[in-house]
Amino acid sequence: MRVISLKPLREFWERHPQAETPLRQWYRIALDAIWRSLRDVRQTYPHADGVTNNRGETLTVFNVGGNKYRLVARINYEYRLVNVRAVLTHQEYDDAKWKE
């Protein structure tokens, strides 16, 4: 897969240094992955969920770092493209502002 981009991951781990290792691991796994559907994603990340934001887009939410963080991405399976939309703490995720 192509991951766009590393920047939101880096910005997050600069604020939360303990997140760097699990986010880098997620990034490497995503780059090597061949995901054709959410079912394929769940072979690697069993707790990944498809969610719909307020604009009607279907996004995939990954639990990262032992379920400490949430990574929200839009995946275009046809083009093998993962667009990282947000990396959040649980509190930020629960606030649901990322759905706007």
ROSE-4610 file (N, C-alpha, C; in Angstrom, 1 decimal, always signed):
// ROSE-4610
residu = [M/M/M/R/R/R/V/V/V/I/I/I/S/S/S/L/L/L/K/K/K/P/P/P/L/L/L/R/R/R/E/E/E/F/F/F/W/W/W/E/E/E/R/R/R/H/H/H/P/P/P/Q/Q/Q/A/A/A/E/E/E/T/T/T/P/P/P/L/L/L/R/R/R/Q/Q/Q/W/W/W/Y/Y/Y/R/R/R/I/I/I/A/A/A/L/L/L/D/D/D/A/A/A/I/I/I/W/W/W/R/R/R/S/S/S/L/L/L/R/R/R/D/D/D/V/V/V/R/R/R/Q/Q/Q/T/T/T/Y/Y/Y/P/P/P/H/H/H/A/A/A/D/D/D/G/G/G/V/V/V/T/T/T/N/N/N/N/N/N/R/R/R/G/G/G/E/E/E/T/T/T/L/L/L/T/T/T/V/V/V/F/F/F/N/N/N/V/V/V/G/G/G/G/G/G/N/N/N/K/K/K/Y/Y/Y/R/R/R/L/L/L/V/V/V/A/A/A/R/R/R/I/I/I/N/N/N/Y/Y/Y/E/E/E/Y/Y/Y/R/R/R/L/L/L/V/V/V/N/N/N/V/V/V/R/R/R/A/A/A/V/V/V/L/L/L/T/T/T/H/H/H/Q/Q/Q/E/E/E/Y/Y/Y/D/D/D/D/D/D/A/A/A/K/K/K/W/W/W/K/K/K/E/E/E]
num = [1/1/1/2/2/2/3/3/3/4/4/4/5/5/5/6/6/6/7/7/7/8/8/8/9/9/9/10/10/10/11/11/11/12/12/12/13/13/13/14/14/14/15/15/15/16/16/16/17/17/17/18/18/18/19/19/19/20/20/20/21/21/21/22/22/22/23/23/23/24/24/24/25/25/25/26/26/26/27/27/27/28/28/28/29/29/29/30/30/30/31/31/31/32/32/32/33/33/33/34/34/34/35/35/35/36/36/36/37/37/37/38/38/38/39/39/39/40/40/40/41/41/41/42/42/42/43/43/43/44/44/44/45/45/45/46/46/46/47/47/47/48/48/48/49/49/49/50/50/50/51/51/51/52/52/52/53/53/53/54/54/54/55/55/55/56/56/56/57/57/57/58/58/58/59/59/59/60/60/60/61/61/61/62/62/62/63/63/63/64/64/64/65/65/65/66/66/66/67/67/67/68/68/68/69/69/69/70/70/70/71/71/71/72/72/72/73/73/73/74/74/74/75/75/75/76/76/76/77/77/77/78/78/78/79/79/79/80/80/80/81/81/81/82/82/82/83/83/83/84/84/84/85/85/85/86/86/86/87/87/87/88/88/88/89/89/89/90/90/90/91/91/91/92/92/92/93/93/93/94/94/94/95/95/95/96/96/96/97/97/97/98/98/98/99/99/99/100/100/100]
x = [+0.9/+0.0/+0.9/+0.4/+1.0/+0.4/+1.2/+0.6/+0.9/-0.1/-0.1/-0.5/+0.2/+1.6/+2.1/+3.5/+4.1/+4.0/+3.7/+3.7/+2.7/+1.4/+0.6/+1.0/+1.7/+2.2/+3.4/+4.3/+5.4/+4.9/+4.0/+3.5/+2.9/+2.2/+1.6/+2.7/+3.7/+4.7/+5.6/+5.7/+6.4/+5.7/+4.4/+3.6/+3.5/+3.6/+3.5/+4.6/+5.8/+7.0/+6.8/+6.1/+5.9/+5.1/+4.5/+3.7/+4.6/+5.9/+6.7/+6.9/+7.3/+7.6/+6.3/+5.2/+4.0/+3.5/+3.7/+3.3/+4.2/+5.5/+6.4/+6.2/+5.8/+5.5/+4.3/+3.2/+2.0/+2.3/+3.2/+3.5/+4.2/+5.2/+5.9/+5.0/+4.1/+3.1/+2.2/+1.7/+0.8/+1.5/+2.8/+3.5/+3.6/+3.8/+4.0/+2.7/+1.6/+0.3/-0.3/-1.1/-1.9/-3.3/-4.0/-5.3/-6.3/-7.3/-8.3/-9.7/-9.7/-11.0/-10.8/-11.8/-11.6/-11.4/-11.9/-11.6/-10.1/-9.4/-8.0/-7.2/-7.7/-7.1/-7.2/-8.4/-8.6/-7.7/-7.2/-6.3/-5.0/-4.6/-3.5/-3.8/-4.9/-5.4/-6.9/-7.0/-8.4/-9.4/-8.9/-9.9/-10.1/-9.6/-9.9/-11.4/-11.9/-13.3/-13.5/-14.6/-15.0/-16.0/-15.8/-16.8/-17.1/-18.2/-18.6/-18.5/-17.9/-17.8/-19.0/-19.1/-20.2/-20.4/-19.4/-19.5/-19.9/-20.1/-20.5/-19.4/-18.1/-17.0/-16.8/-16.4/-16.1/-14.6/-14.3/-12.9/-12.6/-11.3/-10.9/-10.2/-10.6/-10.0/-9.1/-7.9/-6.9/-6.6/-6.6/-6.1/-4.6/-3.8/-2.4/-1.7/-0.6/+0.1/-0.6/-1.0/-1.7/-3.0/-3.7/-5.0/-4.9/-3.7/-3.6/-3.9/-3.8/-4.0/-5.0/-5.6/-6.4/-5.8/-5.7/-5.3/-6.5/-6.9/-8.0/-7.5/-7.9/-7.4/-8.6/-8.4/-9.3/-8.5/-9.1/-8.3/-9.1/-8.3/-8.8/-8.2/-9.0/-8.5/-8.1/-8.8/-8.6/-7.2/-6.8/-5.6/-4.5/-4.8/-3.8/-3.3/-4.1/-3.8/-4.4/-3.5/-4.0/-3.7/-4.7/-4.6/-4.9/-3.8/-3.9/-4.7/-5.8/-6.6/-6.4/-6.1/-5.9/-5.2/-4.4/-3.9/-4.3/-4.9/-5.6/-5.3/-5.4/-5.5/-6.9/-7.2/-8.5/-9.5/-9.0/-9.9/-10.2/-9.2/-9.5/-10.5/-10.3/-11.2/-12.6/-12.7/-14.0/-14.8/-14.0/-14.6/-15.3/-14.9/-15.6/-15.4/-14.6/-14.4/-13.7/-13.1/-12.4/-13.5/-14.7/-15.8/-16.3/-15.9/-16.4/-15.8]
y = [-1.2/+0.0/+1.2/+2.3/+3.6/+4.4/+4.9/+5.6/+7.1/+7.8/+9.3/+9.8/+10.4/+10.5/+10.2/+10.2/+9.9/+11.2/+12.3/+13.6/+13.6/+13.2/+13.2/+12.2/+11.1/+10.2/+10.8/+11.5/+12.2/+13.3/+14.1/+15.2/+14.6/+13.5/+12.9/+12.4/+11.6/+11.1/+12.2/+13.3/+14.4/+15.0/+14.9/+15.3/+14.1/+12.9/+11.7/+10.7/+11.0/+10.2/+8.7/+8.2/+6.8/+6.2/+7.0/+6.5/+6.2/+6.7/+6.6/+5.1/+4.3/+2.9/+2.2/+2.2/+1.6/+2.2/+3.5/+4.2/+3.8/+3.8/+3.4/+1.9/+1.1/-0.3/-0.4/+0.4/+0.4/+0.9/+1.9/+2.4/+1.4/+0.7/-0.4/-1.5/-1.9/-3.0/-2.5/-1.3/-0.8/-0.7/-0.3/-0.2/-1.6/-2.6/-3.9/-4.7/-4.1/-4.8/-4.8/-5.8/-5.8/-6.0/-4.9/-4.9/-4.6/-5.5/-5.3/-5.0/-5.1/-4.9/-4.8/-4.4/-4.4/-5.8/-6.8/-8.1/-8.4/-7.9/-8.1/-7.3/-6.1/-5.3/-6.0/-6.7/-7.4/-8.6/-9.1/-10.2/-9.8/-8.5/-7.9/-7.2/-6.5/-5.7/-6.2/-7.2/-7.8/-6.8/-5.8/-4.9/-3.6/-3.6/-2.4/-2.4/-1.1/-0.9/+0.0/-0.2/+0.7/+1.7/+3.0/+3.9/+5.0/+5.6/+6.7/+8.0/+9.0/+10.3/+11.1/+12.4/+13.2/+13.6/+13.4/+13.7/+12.4/+11.3/+10.1/+9.3/+9.6/+8.9/+7.7/+6.5/+5.4/+5.4/+5.4/+5.4/+4.2/+3.9/+2.7/+3.2/+2.7/+3.1/+1.9/+2.1/+1.1/+1.4/+0.4/+0.5/+0.2/+1.2/+1.2/+1.3/+0.6/+0.7/+0.1/-1.1/-1.8/-1.2/-0.6/+0.0/+1.3/+2.0/+3.3/+4.4/+4.2/+5.3/+4.8/+5.7/+5.4/+6.1/+5.4/+5.9/+5.8/+6.9/+7.0/+7.2/+6.3/+6.4/+6.2/+6.8/+6.5/+5.6/+4.4/+3.5/+3.3/+3.6/+3.3/+2.0/+1.0/-0.4/-0.6/+0.0/-0.1/+0.5/+1.6/+2.3/+2.0/+1.1/+0.7/+1.9/+2.8/+4.0/+4.2/+4.5/+4.7/+6.2/+6.9/+8.3/+8.5/+8.8/+8.9/+10.3/+10.2/+11.4/+11.9/+11.1/+11.5/+10.4/+10.9/+10.0/+10.6/+9.8/+10.4/+9.5/+10.2/+9.5/+9.0/+8.2/+7.7/+8.8/+9.8/+10.9/+11.7/+12.0/+12.8/+12.0/+10.7/+9.9/+9.9/+9.8/+9.8/+11.1/+12.2/+13.5/+13.6/+12.7/+12.6/+13.8/+14.7/+15.9/+15.5/+14.4/+13.8/+13.4/+13.3/+12.9/+14.0/+15.2/+16.4/+16.6]
z = [+0.0/+0.0/+0.0/-0.5/-0.4/+0.8/+1.6/+2.8/+2.7/+2.7/+2.6/+4.0/+4.8/+4.7/+6.1/+6.3/+7.6/+8.5/+7.9/+8.6/+9.8/+9.7/+10.9/+12.0/+11.6/+12.6/+13.3/+12.6/+13.2/+14.1/+13.7/+14.5/+15.8/+15.7/+16.9/+17.9/+17.3/+18.3/+18.8/+18.1/+18.7/+20.0/+20.0/+21.2/+22.2/+21.7/+22.5/+22.2/+22.7/+22.3/+22.4/+23.4/+23.6/+22.4/+21.5/+20.4/+19.2/+19.2/+18.0/+17.5/+18.4/+18.0/+17.4/+18.1/+17.5/+16.2/+16.1/+14.8/+13.7/+14.0/+12.9/+12.5/+13.5/+13.2/+12.3/+12.6/+11.8/+10.4/+10.3/+9.0/+8.1/+8.7/+8.0/+7.5/+8.4/+8.1/+7.0/+7.1/+6.0/+4.7/+4.6/+3.4/+2.7/+3.5/+3.0/+2.7/+3.2/+3.1/+1.7/+1.4/+0.2/+0.7/+1.0/+1.5/+0.4/+0.2/-0.9/-0.3/+1.1/+1.7/+3.2/+4.0/+5.4/+6.0/+5.3/+5.8/+5.7/+4.7/+4.6/+5.7/+6.0/+7.0/+8.3/+8.6/+9.8/+10.0/+8.9/+9.0/+9.8/+9.6/+10.2/+11.5/+11.5/+12.6/+12.9/+13.7/+14.0/+14.5/+15.2/+15.8/+15.0/+13.8/+12.9/+12.6/+12.6/+12.4/+11.2/+10.5/+9.5/+10.1/+10.0/+10.6/+9.5/+9.7/+8.7/+9.5/+8.8/+9.4/+9.0/+9.5/+9.2/+7.8/+6.9/+5.5/+4.7/+5.4/+4.7/+4.2/+4.5/+4.1/+5.0/+4.4/+5.2/+5.6/+6.8/+7.3/+8.1/+8.2/+9.0/+10.2/+11.4/+12.6/+13.1/+13.3/+13.8/+15.3/+16.1/+17.5/+17.4/+17.9/+17.8/+19.1/+19.3/+20.6/+21.7/+21.5/+22.6/+23.0/+21.9/+22.1/+22.9/+22.9/+23.5/+22.6/+21.3/+20.3/+19.2/+18.5/+17.4/+16.1/+15.1/+13.8/+12.9/+12.3/+11.4/+10.0/+9.1/+7.7/+6.7/+5.6/+4.5/+3.5/+3.2/+2.4/+1.1/+0.0/-1.3/-1.8/-1.7/-2.0/-3.4/-4.3/-5.7/-6.1/-5.5/-5.8/-4.8/-3.9/-2.8/-2.1/-1.7/-1.1/+0.3/+1.3/+2.7/+3.0/+3.3/+3.6/+5.1/+5.8/+7.3/+7.5/+8.2/+8.4/+9.8/+10.8/+12.2/+13.0/+14.0/+15.0/+16.3/+17.1/+18.3/+19.6/+20.7/+22.0/+22.1/+23.1/+23.3/+23.6/+24.4/+24.8/+23.5/+22.7/+21.5/+20.6/+20.5/+19.7/+20.2/+21.5/+22.1/+22.0/+21.9/+21.6/+20.3/+19.4/+18.0/+17.1/+17.5/+16.6/+15.3/+15.2/+14.0/+13.0/+13.4/+12.5/+11.6/+12.0/+11.3/+9.9]
